[in-house]
Amino acid sequence: MELKNSKIICTADWQLKKKGRRVKYRILFLIFVIGQCDGMDLSCKQKEKRELDSQEIVFVYGTTTAGKTSIAAKLAEELHAKVLSIDSFVVPKVAYTLFTQRMNPYNICVANEDLFQKSHMKNIKKEAIGELCAAAITAYKQNNIVIIDAPIYKQKHVNFYKEKFEEFGILDVSWVLVYCPISALVKRVIDRNNNSSIIGQRSIVQALYQFSLLYQSQGDGSIDQLSRDDLNFIDQAKIVHEITQKDIPDLLKGVQKAICPFTFEEIKNLMLKKFSFGSDGVAPINPVIEHDLIVNTGQYDSAVCAQMILKFLLQKS
């Protein structure tokens, strides 16, 4: 009986130990599952959105038609962010200015290139940038992630925005430069004009001028190369531009001239001064303006570029 009782006790003890191991394993399993829920139960994208659920301004800039707007839209989908485009502030002001000029008794029947002056564009830009900053600051203060889409091509532009943001204590700003090779840039402007209405036309001169200010040969962070053939491409672009201009009303020609009053020859000469070609006829391309990240729309589409920006933001946070 004692042996039997001993056997019963041993059996009970073994069962308790077995039960204890099962409980232990279950606890360990639960700990593992809870620990992995952060990355498995939620999708990676959801996890990224949650980690970036804080105040942030992402400034996406570059030349006109480089791909900024498409990238901003894709990035906004990932972050549930608010997108502010400078065009949303500039275009209505241009339209209003044209209307008031047309209604002027002295210009009511005039539709020439001189109707829209450079001074008009300067005032419009100043007002639009101020309103854009105010909208971005307001959205940021409301705990939003804000994406700004604007064609910055001078350091003084960056300095202006920085001063406005710092004035309101906003330091969480990421500057993303959208680079597009010059040949691809010109082709995009041409394709865009072919598929757009008269109002949606973009100037090839404007795109080339902005490129000439954004990049140069001097610097240590070469992102691409410029060949002499690329500059010859400017001469071909001039021919296409002149053909396109024949179909544009004089009034809109005046707007384009006010935005960018330079000629193809002047821009080409500016590039020859800024880019030093070697014996192989190739010059390095370096960004002039400070930046946190560069995405190349000549190599990657807007979705991939948006993912690259998202990855950068996650690493930064």
Secondary structure, DSSP 8 states (H G I E B T S, - for coil): -HHHHHHHHHHHHHHHHHHHHHHHHHHHHHHHHHHHHTTTTS-HHHHHHHHT-S-EEEEEEESTTSSHHHHHHHHHHHHT-EEEETHHHHHHHHHHHHHHHHTSTTTTT--STTSS-HHHHHHHHHHHHHHHHHHHHHHHHTT-EEEEEE---SHHHHHHHHHHHHHTT---EEEEEEE--HHHHHHHHHHHHHTS-STT---HHHHHHHHHHHEES-SS---EEEEHHHHHHHHHHHHHHHHHHTTS-HHHHHHHHHH----HHHHHHHHHHH----TTSEEEEEESS--SEEEETTTS-HHHHHHHHHHHHHHH-
